[in-house]
Amino acid sequence: MSGWKKLAAASAAGGGGLDVDEVFSTYLWTGNGSSQTITNGIDLDGEGGLVWTAGRNSAEGPYTWDTERGVNIALATPFTSGNSTQSSSLTSFNSNGFSVGSSFSTNRNEKTYVSWTFRKAPKLCDVVTYIGDASDQVVSHSLGSTPGCIIIKATSATGDWIVYHRGLTNNGANHSVKLNSTAAQVNQGGLVATDTTFTLYHTATVNTNGVSYVAYVFAHNDGDGEFGPDGDQDIIKCGSYTGDGTEDGSNEIDLGFEPQWVMIKRASGTDNWVVIDNMRGWVTGRFNNENKTQVIYPNSTNTEINDTLSNITSTGFMLRNNSSKVNASGNNYIYMAIRRGSLFPPESATEVFDIEYYGQTSTSAPAWHSEFPLDFAFYRNKSTDQDFNVYSRLMQTGGLWFRNPAQFTDAQATFDFMDGYYNAAGSSSNLYSWMWKRAPSYFDVCCFTGTGSARTVSHNLGVAPEMMWVKSRNSAYNWTVFHSALGNNKGAYLNTTAAPFTNTATWNNTAPTASVFSVNNDGYTNQNGDVFIAYLFATLPGVSKVGSYTGNGSSQTIDCGFTSGARFILVRRTDSSGDWYIWDTARGIGSGNDPHLALNRSDQAEVTSDDSVDPASSGFIVNQVSATNINVSSATYIFYAIA
């Protein structure tokens, strides 16, 4: 959804704010040695801001670039040097991102890079410059709230990167740490901040007479954020915590939102700064000690490393390592975290759902391309007998099947692309993948660890889910399905044809809400100690429809509220046994025979010999044919469709 549409819609509803995706971006690219445009949706040309880049597999940077100092002017965060002019590096700030030239720092051929872009915006970030005067200088900023973190660097002379943070001793008023160093916090001068200014005392590190400085000023939202449809959501937290030295995830940091980016520094001891984001690899609900957190040290020229440090949760992050970097017992740590977007529901299904066969867009990675960074996908060869392979960004290289085996490791499965995912499955055009992006009111994914007793599980769908698929990643348990038409004391198994069952423990006899769903002592949904993954689906007008119908024995139109028909259809009979049939427009939905697959079948290739569904502008038509029996008179059915 474009910014002006969001603001217009919010204004009509009585007020609103910007989306996370309009003011922050993590973007990945592979260098081509020439030039390329990075389109991340951030208006740097009109609004201004900061871009932080780093080489992932080569020692390029990390560097900061900002609209106050101008293009091709870099500051290296591991070093004390001032401005460095690098021609053909970051060559322009654009209305929807930035451009890079042929410089090794940003675009070395076949090397991979990451950028973190912060747009200037109230309650998020500001970039200001000033000239030191060796007195008690007052510098204005435009955050509209008291800063949570300020990073200052001399640009016309050498000098350390000085970081003031509200989580340091004395609320950061007279203590600081250095971004270019592993050193612990020190008592170094002072800084006092308000919602419009920060005052620099005469310390030489940030206020030497005649020296030019840049300051990156970050907010801390504490219930006063102004983002999202109602203009009341928080998206940035600058906080602190005490390490407990455990590895079991018991040290969980509650942000009140799911993060997409976090920077952590041990303040009370010597150690590297740590930057993690969900685009490069940040798992949730650690399975069998999986080691898939991609880390960059902004104080070092080292390439990206793979380390088990932290897991994302639906409401924050947990420490999964007793490493001194993030969780040494009794130590103080500071962090800055950015919320995962979007906060707005999608306007079109093409923003959040796609189907493609292997290599359809390009034969180079990713194997399956989408029009968005995706979060969940499954694929299978439509022409042979095989199972569906199931992958999720939150599992990274972990895979599942729609049969019931436990999670397997697939080192070739990677999600660190802006437009799809990769798996070395082969090059057959018969390999189709169905791909989803998480979005409010549409689809969400969350992981949790079973307790074996009644509990709730937090999610970020923003509305009550109407359908959920829950699977243990440790055990060969069934995929268990909740559907609103079945109710909260019934369920079905996605991997079998068995009729729906009754079990009050499965969903704790409790309907899900806009923020949580409930489970009890059913091992299939809450086995003690097992790690589970849950996929949550909802009806979003014009985009998706979760519903039910009763068969009439001939043909009937299922009205989903669409205008151009359904691109994806899932149907399952609920008054008796039945398959989980899927149809889609990529393989064909027409007036004649329509190919179908069944999510629960690994012993059958695509069937092309029946006309079970037909297109309809409002949704789809179901026909009663014996091949599928999806419209038997008086029989009941559940369905899920995407426009």
C-alpha positions in Angstrom: 0.0 0.0 0.0 1.5 3.4 -1.0 2.1 6.0 1.6 -0.5 8.5 0.4 -3.1 5.8 0.3 -2.3 4.8 3.8 -2.5 8.4 5.0 -5.7 9.0 3.1 -7.3 5.9 4.5 -6.1 6.8 8.0 -7.3 10.3 7.7 -10.8 9.1 6.6 -10.8 6.9 9.7 -10.0 9.7 12.0 -6.2 9.8 11.9 -3.2 7.6 11.3 0.5 7.3 10.9 3.3 6.0 8.7 4.0 2.3 8.2 7.2 0.6 9.4 8.0 -0.2 5.7 8.0 3.5 4.9 10.6 4.5 7.4 12.9 1.4 7.8 14.2 -1.3 5.5 16.6 -4.1 5.5 17.6 -4.8 1.9 19.9 -7.5 0.4 21.6 -7.4 -3.0 24.4 -9.1 -4.9 27.0 -6.8 -6.5 27.3 -6.6 -10.3 30.5 -4.5 -10.5 28.6 -1.8 -12.5 25.6 0.0 -11.0 22.2 -0.8 -9.7 19.3 0.8 -8.0 18.2 -0.4 -4.6 14.4 0.0 -4.4 13.4 -0.3 -0.8 10.4 2.0 -0.7 12.1 4.6 1.5 11.9 8.2 0.4 15.4 9.4 1.1 15.4 12.2 -1.6 12.4 14.0 -0.2 12.5 13.1 3.5 16.2 12.4 4.2 17.8 9.7 6.3 20.6 7.3 7.0 21.8 4.2 5.1 24.1 1.7 6.8 25.7 -0.8 4.5 27.9 -3.9 5.1 29.5 -6.6 3.0 28.2 -10.0 3.9 30.8 -12.2 2.4 33.6 -9.6 1.9 35.1 -7.1 4.2 33.4 -4.0 2.8 32.6 -1.6 5.6 30.3 -1.4 7.5 29.8 2.2 6.3 27.2 4.9 7.0 25.9 7.3 4.3 23.4 10.0 5.0 21.5 12.8 3.2 23.1 15.5 5.4 26.6 14.8 4.2 25.7 13.9 0.7 26.3 11.1 -1.8 29.6 9.1 -2.1 30.7 10.3 1.4 31.3 7.4 3.7 32.0 6.9 7.4 33.4 3.5 8.4 31.9 2.4 11.7 35.0 0.2 12.7 37.4 3.1 12.4 38.0 6.5 13.8 38.7 8.2 10.4 36.4 11.1 9.3 34.6 11.5 6.0 35.9 9.5 3.1 34.9 10.4 -0.4 34.3 7.1 -2.4 33.4 7.8 -5.9 30.8 5.4 -7.5 29.8 4.1 -4.1 26.4 5.4 -3.0 25.7 7.6 -5.9 22.2 8.9 -5.2 19.4 9.1 -2.6 16.1 8.4 -4.4 12.4 8.8 -3.6 12.2 5.0 -3.2 15.7 4.0 -2.0 19.2 4.7 -3.3 21.6 3.8 -6.1 25.1 2.4 -6.0 27.9 2.5 -8.5 30.9 0.3 -9.3 32.8 0.8 -6.0 33.9 -2.3 -4.1 32.3 -0.8 -0.9 28.8 -1.3 -2.2 28.8 -3.2 -5.5 31.7 -5.6 -5.9 30.9 -8.2 -8.6 29.2 -11.3 -7.1 29.7 -10.2 -3.5 26.7 -9.9 -1.3 25.6 -6.8 0.7 23.1 -5.7 3.3 21.7 -2.2 3.9 19.7 -0.9 6.8 17.9 2.3 5.9 16.4 4.7 8.5 14.2 7.5 7.1 14.0 10.7 9.0 10.6 10.6 10.7 9.2 11.8 14.0 9.4 9.2 16.8 12.0 7.2 14.8 15.1 8.9 13.5 16.8 12.2 12.7 20.2 13.0 11.2 21.7 16.3 12.2 25.1 18.0 11.7 26.8 20.6 13.8 30.2 22.2 14.4 31.9 21.8 17.8 32.4 24.9 19.9 34.0 23.5 23.0 31.2 24.9 25.1 27.9 23.6 26.4 26.3 23.5 22.9 22.6 22.9 22.3 21.8 21.0 19.1 18.2 20.8 17.8 16.6 17.6 16.5 13.2 16.8 15.1 12.3 13.5 16.8 9.4 15.0 18.8 10.4 12.8 21.7 13.3 12.3 24.0 16.0 10.3 22.1 16.7 6.7 23.2 20.1 6.6 21.5 22.4 9.1 19.9 25.4 8.1 17.8 27.9 10.9 17.2 30.9 10.9 14.9 33.5 13.6 13.9 33.4 14.0 10.1 36.2 16.5 9.6 38.7 14.9 11.9 39.5 11.5 13.4 37.6 10.5 16.5 35.7 7.6 18.1 32.0 6.9 17.4 30.4 8.0 20.7 27.1 6.4 21.6 24.8 7.7 24.3 22.0 5.4 25.2 19.2 5.5 27.8 20.1 2.0 29.0 23.6 3.0 30.2 24.4 4.0 33.7 22.6 7.0 35.0 20.2 6.7 32.0 23.1 7.6 29.7 23.4 11.1 31.0 27.2 10.9 31.6 28.2 7.5 30.2 28.8 6.4 26.7 30.1 3.5 24.6 32.1 3.5 21.4 30.5 2.0 18.2 34.0 1.4 16.8 35.2 -0.5 19.8 34.5 -3.5 22.0 35.2 -1.5 25.1 32.7 -1.3 28.0 30.9 1.9 28.9 32.9 4.8 30.3 32.2 7.9 32.2 32.9 10.3 29.3 31.5 13.8 29.4 27.7 14.3 29.4 24.7 14.7 27.3 21.2 15.8 28.3 18.4 15.4 25.8 14.8 16.7 25.4 12.2 16.1 22.8 13.6 19.0 20.7 17.3 19.3 21.6 20.4 17.6 23.1 23.0 19.5 25.0 26.7 18.6 24.5 29.0 19.5 27.3 32.5 20.6 26.5 33.9 17.1 26.2 36.4 17.0 23.3 35.1 13.7 21.9 31.9 15.2 20.6 32.4 19.0 20.7 36.0 19.9 19.7 36.1 23.5 18.6 35.8 23.9 14.8 35.3 20.2 14.1 32.3 19.0 12.1 30.1 16.2 13.4 27.1 14.1 12.4 24.6 12.8 14.9 22.2 9.9 14.3 19.4 10.4 16.7 17.0 7.5 17.4 13.7 7.6 19.3 12.5 5.2 22.0 8.7 4.5 21.7 7.1 3.8 25.1 3.4 3.8 24.3 3.8 7.1 22.5 4.6 5.9 19.0 2.6 7.4 16.1 2.7 4.7 13.5 0.1 2.4 11.9 -3.5 2.8 10.8 -4.5 4.5 14.1 -1.3 6.4 14.6 -0.7 4.8 18.0 1.8 2.0 17.4 5.4 1.7 18.7 8.1 0.6 16.2 11.5 1.4 17.9 12.7 0.4 21.4 16.0 1.4 23.0 16.3 -0.6 26.1 18.6 -2.6 28.4 18.6 -6.0 30.1 20.7 -8.1 32.5 22.2 -11.3 31.2 21.4 -14.5 33.0 23.9 -16.9 31.5 21.3 -19.4 30.3 20.8 -21.1 26.9 17.2 -22.2 27.3 15.6 -19.0 26.1 14.3 -18.1 29.6 15.9 -14.6 29.2 13.2 -13.2 27.0 13.1 -9.5 26.2 9.6 -8.2 25.9 9.3 -5.4 23.3 5.6 -5.5 22.8 6.2 -6.3 19.2 8.0 -8.7 16.9 11.3 -7.2 15.8 12.9 -7.4 12.4 16.2 -5.8 13.4 18.2 -5.6 16.7 21.6 -4.2 17.7 23.0 -5.3 21.0 26.1 -4.2 23.0 27.5 -5.5 26.3 27.8 -2.3 28.2 29.4 -3.6 31.4 32.2 -5.5 29.7 34.3 -5.8 26.6 32.7 -7.4 23.6 31.5 -6.9 20.0 28.4 -5.0 18.9 25.9 -7.4 17.4 23.5 -6.7 14.6 20.8 -9.3 13.6 17.9 -9.0 11.2 15.2 -11.3 9.9 16.2 -10.9 6.2 19.6 -12.5 6.5 18.6 -15.3 8.9 17.1 -15.1 12.4 15.2 -18.2 13.5 12.5 -18.6 16.1 11.8 -21.4 18.5 15.2 -23.1 18.2 14.9 -26.7 17.0 17.6 -29.2 18.1 20.1 -26.4 18.8 19.9 -25.2 15.2 22.6 -22.6 14.5 21.1 -20.0 12.1 21.5 -16.5 13.3 23.5 -14.4 10.8 25.4 -11.7 12.7 27.4 -8.6 11.6 29.7 -6.8 14.0 29.5 -3.1 13.1 32.7 -2.4 15.0 34.6 -4.9 12.9 35.5 -5.5 9.2 34.8 -9.2 9.6 32.3 -10.8 7.2 29.0 -12.0 8.4 29.2 -14.9 10.8 26.7 -17.7 11.7 26.1 -17.8 15.5 23.4 -19.0 17.8 22.7 -15.9 19.9 19.0 -15.1 19.8 15.5 -16.1 18.6 12.7 -13.9 17.5 9.4 -14.2 19.4 6.0 -12.7 18.5 6.6 -10.1 21.2 10.4 -9.6 21.3 13.5 -11.7 21.3 15.0 -14.3 23.6 18.7 -15.0 24.3 19.6 -18.6 23.3 23.3 -18.5 24.2 25.4 -17.7 27.3 27.9 -15.9 25.1 29.3 -12.8 26.6 28.2 -10.9 23.5 24.5 -11.2 24.5 23.9 -13.0 27.8 26.7 -13.2 30.3 25.3 -13.6 33.8 25.0 -10.4 35.7 26.1 -8.2 32.8 24.3 -5.2 31.5 23.4 -5.0 27.8 21.9 -2.2 25.7 19.9 -2.7 22.6 18.0 -0.9 19.8 15.2 -2.9 18.1 12.9 -2.1 15.1 9.5 -3.6 14.7 8.6 -6.0 11.8 6.2 -4.4 9.3 3.8 -4.0 7.7 1.3 -2.5 10.1 -1.3 -2.1 7.3 -3.3 -4.9 5.6 -2.4 -5.4 1.9 -4.7 -3.9 -0.7 -4.1 -6.6 -3.3 -3.4 -10.3 -3.1 -0.5 -9.9 -5.5 1.3 -8.1 -2.7 1.3 -11.2 -0.5 0.7 -14.3 -2.6 2.3 -15.8 -5.7 2.6 -19.1 -7.5 5.6 -19.9 -9.8 7.2 -22.9 -11.4 10.9 -23.5 -10.9 12.9 -21.1 -13.0 9.8 -19.3 -14.4 11.3 -15.8 -13.9 15.0 -16.7 -14.0 17.3 -19.7 -13.9 19.5 -18.0 -11.3 18.8 -18.0 -7.6 16.2 -17.6 -6.2 14.7 -20.6 -7.9 11.1 -19.4 -7.3 10.6 -15.7 -7.6 7.9 -13.7 -5.8 7.0 -10.1 -6.0 7.9 -9.7 -2.3 10.1 -11.0 0.4 8.3 -14.1 1.4 7.7 -15.9 4.7 6.1 -19.2 3.9 6.2 -21.5 0.9 5.6 -25.1 -0.2 6.5 -26.8 -3.4 6.1 -30.1 -5.2 6.4 -31.7 -8.7 2.9 -31.7 -10.1 3.7 -34.6 -12.4 5.1 -37.2 -10.1 4.1 -38.9 -6.9 5.8 -37.0 -4.1 5.1 -35.0 -1.0 4.9 -31.2 -0.6 8.1 -29.7 0.8 7.3 -26.9 3.3 9.6 -24.0 4.3 9.4 -20.9 6.4 11.6 -17.8 6.9 11.4 -18.4 10.7 12.7 -22.0 10.2 15.3 -21.0 7.6 17.0 -24.3 6.5 14.5 -26.3 8.4 11.9 -28.1 6.2 8.7 -30.1 6.7 6.4 -32.2 4.6 2.6 -32.3 4.6 2.9 -35.8 5.7 3.7 -36.0 9.4 7.5 -36.5 9.8 9.5 -34.2 12.0 11.5 -31.3 10.7 14.5 -32.1 8.5 17.5 -29.9 7.7 17.9 -28.7 4.1 21.1 -26.7 3.8 20.1 -25.5 0.3 16.9 -23.9 1.5 17.5 -20.1 1.9 15.2 -17.2 2.3 17.7 -14.3 2.2 16.4 -12.9 -1.1 14.2 -9.9 -1.6 12.0 -11.7 -4.2 11.7 -15.4 -3.4 13.6 -18.4 -2.0 16.0 -21.0 -3.1 16.2 -24.8 -2.9 18.3 -27.1 -5.0 15.3 -29.1 -6.0 16.2 -29.5 -9.7 15.4 -27.5 -12.8 12.0 -29.0 -13.8 9.3 -26.6 -14.8 6.9 -29.1 -13.2 8.1 -27.9 -9.8 5.5 -25.5 -8.6 5.7 -23.3 -5.4 2.9 -21.5 -3.6 4.3 -18.5 -1.7 2.9 -16.3 1.1 4.0 -13.1 2.8 3.0 -12.3 6.3 0.6 -9.3 6.6 -1.9 -8.0 9.1 -5.5 -9.4 8.7 -4.3 -11.8 6.1 -1.6 -14.3 7.2 0.9 -14.8 10.0 3.5 -17.4 11.2 4.6 -18.0 14.8 6.6 -20.6 16.7 6.2 -21.7 20.3 7.5 -24.4 22.6 5.0 -26.8 24.0 4.2 -26.9 27.8 1.8 -29.8 27.9 -0.7 -27.7 29.8 -3.2 -24.9 29.1 -1.6 -21.8 27.6 -2.0 -19.1 25.1 0.3 -18.4 22.1 0.9 -14.8 21.0 0.6 -14.0 17.3 0.6 -10.8 15.1 -2.3 -11.5 12.7 -4.1 -8.5 14.2 -7.5 -10.3 13.8 -8.8 -13.6 15.2 -7.5 -16.3 12.9 -10.2 -18.3 11.1 -7.9 -21.1 10.1 -4.7 -22.4 11.7 -2.3 -25.2 10.8 -0.1 -26.3 13.7 2.8 -28.8 13.5 5.4 -30.1 15.9 8.8 -29.7 14.5 10.3 -32.4 16.8 7.8 -35.2 16.4 6.1 -37.2 13.7 2.7 -35.8 14.8 -0.2 -34.8 12.5 -0.6 -31.3 11.2 -3.6 -30.1 13.2 -6.1 -27.7 11.7 -8.4 -25.2 13.4 -11.2 -23.8 11.3 -13.8 -21.3 12.6 -16.6 -23.4 10.9 -15.6 -26.4 13.0 -15.4 -24.5 16.2 -12.9 -24.4 19.1 -13.5 -28.0 20.3 -12.9 -29.7 17.0 -10.1 -30.0 14.5 -8.9 -31.9 11.4 -5.6 -33.3 10.3 -4.0 -31.7 7.2 -2.0 -34.9 6.4 -4.9 -37.4 6.4 -8.4 -37.9 5.0 -9.9 -38.7 8.4 -13.1 -36.9 9.3 -12.8 -34.0 11.8 -12.4 -35.0 15.4 -13.7 -33.6 18.7 -11.1 -32.8 21.4 -11.6 -29.9 23.9 -7.8 -30.0 24.7 -6.7 -29.3 21.2 -7.7 -25.6 21.3 -8.4 -25.5 25.0 -12.1 -25.1 24.0 -11.3 -21.5 23.5 -11.8 -19.4 20.4 -8.6 -17.5 19.2 -8.5 -13.8 19.5 -6.7 -11.0 17.6 -3.6 -11.5 19.7 -3.5 -15.1 21.0 -4.7 -18.6 20.4 -5.1 -21.3 23.0 -3.9 -24.9 23.4 -4.0 -27.4 26.2 -2.6 -30.9 26.7 -3.1 -32.3 23.2 0.4 -33.4 22.2 -0.3 -32.6 18.6 -0.6 -28.9 19.4 1.3 -28.6 22.7 3.6 -31.5 23.5 5.8 -30.5 26.4 9.2 -29.5 25.1 8.4 -29.8 21.4 8.9 -26.7 19.2 5.8 -26.0 17.1 5.2 -23.8 14.1 1.7 -22.3 13.4 0.4 -20.8 10.2 -2.6 -18.4 10.7 -5.1 -17.4 8.0 -7.9 -14.9 7.9 -10.5 -13.3 5.6 -9.3 -10.0 4.2 -12.0 -8.4 1.9 -10.9 -8.5 -1.7 -7.7 -10.5 -0.8 -8.5 -13.8 0.9 -11.5 -15.7 2.2 -11.8 -18.4 4.8 -15.3 -19.9 4.8 -17.6 -22.9 4.5 -20.5 -24.1 2.4 -23.1 -26.9 2.2 -23.2 -29.0 -1.0 -26.2 -28.9 -3.3 -25.4 -31.9 -5.5 -24.8 -30.0 -8.7 -23.1 -26.7 -9.1 -22.9 -23.5 -7.0 -21.0 -20.3 -6.8 -18.9 -19.7 -3.7 -18.9 -16.0 -3.2 -15.6 -14.8 -1.7 -16.2 -11.1 -2.3 -13.6 -11.0 -5.0 -13.9 -9.1 -8.3 -11.6 -11.1 -10.6 -12.0 -14.6 -9.3 -9.8 -16.8 -7.1 -6.2 -17.6 -8.0 -5.9 -20.3 -5.2 -8.6 -22.6 -3.8 -8.4 -25.1 -1.0 -11.5 -27.3 -0.2 -12.0 -30.0 2.4 -15.1 -32.0 3.2 -16.0 -31.9 7.0 -19.0 -34.2 7.5 -16.9 -37.3 6.5 -13.5 -38.2 5.3 -12.0 -36.3 2.4 -8.9 -34.9 0.7 -7.5 -31.4 1.0 -7.8 -30.4 -2.6 -6.1 -27.4 -4.1 -6.6 -25.7 -7.5 -4.9 -22.6 -8.8 -4.8 -20.4 -11.9 -1.0 -21.0 -12.5 -1.9 -24.6 -13.4 -5.3 -23.7 -14.7 -8.8 -22.9 -13.6 -11.1 -22.8 -16.6 -14.5 -23.8 -17.9 -13.2 -27.3 -18.6 -11.1 -29.8 -16.7 -9.0 -28.3 -14.0 -5.8 -29.9 -12.6 -5.9 -30.6 -8.8 -3.5 -31.8 -6.2 -4.2 -32.8 -2.6 -2.0 -31.5 0.3 -2.4 -34.8 2.1 -1.4 -37.0 -0.9 2.2 -38.0 -1.7 1.1 -41.0 -3.8 -0.6 -39.2 -6.6 0.5 -36.8 -9.3 -1.7 -33.9 -10.5 -5.1 -35.1 -11.7 -6.3 -33.4 -14.8 -9.4 -35.5 -15.9 -12.3 -33.8 -14.0 -14.1 -30.5 -13.9 -14.5 -29.9 -10.2 -14.2 -26.1 -10.2 -14.9 -23.3 -12.6 -14.0 -19.6 -12.5 -16.4 -17.0 -11.1 -15.6 -13.3 -10.7 -16.8 -13.3 -7.1 -14.8 -16.4 -6.1 -15.2 -19.8 -7.7 -17.8 -22.5 -8.7 -17.8 -26.0 -7.3 -19.3 -28.8 -9.4 -20.3 -32.2 -8.0 -18.2 -34.9 -9.8 -17.3 -38.2 -8.3 -13.5 -37.6 -8.7 -13.5 -35.1 -5.8 -17.0 -35.0 -4.3 -16.7 -31.4 -3.3 -20.4 -30.6 -3.7 -22.3 -33.6 -2.5 -25.9 -32.7 -1.5 -26.2 -31.7 2.2 -22.4 -32.4 2.8 -20.4 -29.7 4.6 -17.2 -28.2 3.5 -14.5 -25.7 4.5 -12.5 -23.7 2.1 -9.7 -21.1 1.8 -9.3 -18.9 -1.3 -7.0 -16.1 -2.4 -7.9 -13.6 -5.1 
